[in-house]
Amino acid sequence: MKIRTGFVSNSSASSFCIFGAEFELSEFKDLVKKQIIEDDDDEETQREAAETWAEKNKLELFNEGYDSTIYIGRSWSTVKDNETGLEFKKSTIEKIQSRFPKKKCQTHEKAFSN
């Protein structure tokens, strides 16, 4: 057994590498179900709408903490064995552009520590 005797950091870090698009939460405002108790300007409500939309389209949502910028797409680790890179990209683009026709999809890489 090895015992580490050097410096050990307790900080946490997160990162992601996806193919998809960058969004502002406000872009999901029209997907929020308008109810008397819900405010469509509320970021938490918009975040929930974005998460629901991503799940329904078999996409993943990534963000840096509670920033209003989010990323929706597919992680490169989800490419299937029988799927080419082009097929992977096309299926992601089709899903995103079916709702957001002008959204440009590309690879997004982010790393940050908390």
C-alpha positions in Angstrom: 0.0 0.0 0.0 1.2 3.5 -0.9 0.7 6.4 1.5 0.8 9.9 0.1 2.9 12.2 2.3 3.0 15.2 0.0 0.5 18.1 -0.4 -3.1 17.0 -0.9 -5.7 19.5 -2.1 -9.3 19.3 -1.0 -10.5 21.4 -3.9 -12.9 19.9 -6.3 -12.8 20.3 -10.1 -15.2 19.6 -12.9 -14.8 19.4 -16.6 -16.7 18.3 -19.7 -16.1 17.9 -23.4 -19.2 17.7 -25.5 -20.5 18.3 -29.1 -23.4 20.6 -28.9 -24.5 24.2 -28.5 -24.1 27.0 -26.0 -27.3 28.6 -24.6 -28.5 31.3 -22.3 -31.2 30.1 -19.9 -33.5 32.8 -21.2 -33.7 30.9 -24.5 -35.8 28.4 -22.7 -38.3 31.0 -21.4 -41.0 30.0 -24.0 -40.7 26.3 -22.9 -41.7 27.2 -19.3 -45.2 26.1 -18.5 -46.9 29.3 -17.4 -48.7 28.8 -14.2 -49.9 31.3 -11.6 -47.1 30.3 -9.1 -44.3 30.1 -11.7 -42.4 33.1 -13.1 -41.1 32.6 -16.6 -38.2 35.0 -15.8 -37.0 32.8 -12.9 -33.7 31.2 -13.8 -34.4 28.1 -11.8 -37.6 27.5 -13.7 -35.8 28.1 -17.0 -33.0 25.7 -16.0 -35.7 23.0 -15.2 -37.2 23.6 -18.7 -33.8 23.3 -20.3 -33.1 20.0 -18.4 -36.5 18.6 -19.3 -36.0 19.5 -23.0 -32.5 18.0 -23.0 -33.7 14.7 -21.4 -36.6 14.4 -23.9 -34.1 14.7 -26.7 -31.6 12.3 -25.2 -29.1 15.1 -24.8 -27.0 16.1 -21.8 -27.0 19.5 -20.1 -23.7 20.9 -18.7 -23.0 24.1 -16.9 -20.5 25.9 -14.6 -22.2 26.1 -11.3 -25.3 28.4 -11.4 -24.1 30.5 -14.3 -26.9 31.5 -16.8 -24.8 30.0 -19.7 -25.5 26.3 -20.2 -24.3 23.7 -22.8 -26.5 21.1 -24.3 -25.2 18.2 -26.5 -23.6 14.8 -26.2 -20.5 13.9 -24.5 -17.8 12.4 -26.8 -17.7 9.4 -24.5 -21.3 8.5 -25.7 -20.3 7.7 -29.3 -21.5 4.2 -29.9 -19.2 1.5 -31.3 -21.2 1.4 -34.6 -21.6 5.1 -34.9 -19.2 7.3 -37.0 -18.1 10.7 -35.8 -20.2 12.3 -38.6 -23.3 10.3 -37.6 -22.7 11.4 -33.9 -22.5 15.1 -35.0 -25.5 14.9 -37.4 -27.8 13.3 -34.8 -26.8 16.0 -32.2 -27.3 18.8 -34.7 -30.7 17.5 -35.8 -31.9 17.3 -32.2 -30.8 20.8 -31.3 -31.8 22.5 -34.5 -35.2 20.9 -34.5 -36.1 23.4 -31.7 -33.3 26.0 -32.2 -32.8 26.2 -36.0 -30.0 28.8 -36.0 -27.9 27.2 -33.2 -24.4 26.4 -34.3 -23.1 23.1 -32.8 -19.4 22.5 -32.1 -17.2 20.9 -29.5 -17.2 22.7 -26.1 -14.6 21.9 -23.5 -14.7 23.5 -20.0 -12.8 22.9 -16.9 -13.3 24.7 -13.6 -12.7 24.2 -9.9 -15.1 24.9 -7.1 
